[in-house]
Amino acid sequence: MPHLRPSSELLVQARSVLERERLRIAPFTAGELVLTGGSSVPGALTVGDIDLHLRVDPDEFSKTVENLRRIYDVVHPEIWTESLATFAVSGEAVGIAVTSIRSEHDRRFSEAWRRLRADSTALEAYNRMKREHADDSEADYLAAKADFFNSLAGS
């Protein structure tokens, strides 16, 4: 696992990537692309990746996903659902989660990161989880992260 660093070290780069990818997807969707993940939360620890969340109208989800397959790398197709698809920018540590607006995944992505920005106790728990699992295998780290977000959604 890469070294953890404060999100403030990525903010300028993350905003630049967000704007670049907004322009890149504009011909393919009218969806809303937002910065998410650790790099979007002041005070959060991050491994240096940049996460984007594309929120699309449910009627446009399938068409948008098919269009994005042409410009991005498909990642984790095993977790895809009728309202969630995941992509990456080739050669970069930039991920894009596409969700149907008002779907379970849309609410979970939006609410979790909103809560981490607003709740210092939740942010401290997030950073603690990141530190405690920084040396884990990728699978173990991802499991710990999923457990954290599941507990955050349940509280």
Secondary structure as UniProt FT lines:
FT   STRAND          5..6
FT   HELIX           7..9
FT   HELIX           11..25
FT   TURN            26..28
FT   STRAND          32..36
FT   HELIX           38..40
FT   TURN            42..43
FT   STRAND          45..46
FT   STRAND          50..56
FT   HELIX           58..60
FT   HELIX           61..68
FT   TURN            69..71
FT   STRAND          73..74
FT   HELIX           77..79
FT   TURN            82..83
FT   STRAND          84..88
FT   TURN            90..91
FT   STRAND          94..100
FT   TURN            101..102
FT   HELIX           104..118
FT   HELIX           120..132
FT   TURN            133..135
FT   HELIX           138..154
//
